[in-house]
């Protein structure tokens, strides 16, 4: 079924064709007709399913065919998303699909000066893509009014919850007109998200695309059991494979990402990190270098990586297994996009075996074990330091593994302590 069968207007069809798209993805074919009817929508869809176009295309069509008589443009559609990278990605999609409609859009987010953003707002825009903090800030400064919003989109609602943005979202909702069309998208639907959606949507149509396990079926997944102290050596071993032209590597913490980058650079592998402590221009530069393949390895934390959209990225490496199983699905979903091939390697030490069991339970399958690597797991049970060692070296001290000569990287950062606290709470 081509896009033309969805009754999309010619200016948008032309732009879609110029982008090289001919056949809509499942969420696009189901969501676009619903949104064009003016119905509220509750969408459950993972990353890589074409979700952005599923709401961008019908929003552009609705605004294009119902233009207001105002001389100055007012904001008629608001898309709220949790991260700067996602906001920029969504903005690029609106610009691409709407290039022949005469509609304008702008993106606002924190971490950069507000002057260019406020200048664009004062010129007038039809569509605003925003992160919650900067949006509320500019609303308080009277640069933004939401009184003319006709279509509201809350994207990546589960990540909003993870990042503590729910109270900000509720403040934004209070500023919106009661009469509006609302679209709500979330990759997962925990009870808190279902409850929030009920406060936003009115008699919504529901679209659920690609449950967790089918999404990962097309990705070649491998578990590599390894002692924690040998993960650096194992990563370097994998990167000897020259068919891995680029790889996205995941760590749990910002501190851990920076340590992996330093190790790779020391071993003459071009690598950069992308996480919340990096300035926005540094994050965008790192992503641009990775897309251009001038940087071979991009090391990312989960929140920063949610906005990474790189065509034909084939390899994802979980340097650390996530303690939330859904996060694993989101991570490996960065590859194998739109039916392309993808490979995911996950390093699992003794302490992470419980997280692996949770992941396999979620996806409904055992992940194949890759055993023929030079750093197999030797210590099958986590080693607890003696009380005297804890006092001398800290609670996270680990043994030196004699067969490798490598030490476990230190883990004294607040983030890692917080994560380990979360791990202990999960294990109860």
Order of alpha helices (4+ residues) and beta strands (2+ residues): alpha-alpha-beta-alpha-beta-alpha-beta-alpha-beta-alpha-beta-alpha-alpha-beta-alpha-beta-alpha-beta-alpha-beta-alpha-beta-alpha-beta-alpha-beta-alpha-beta-alpha-alpha-alpha
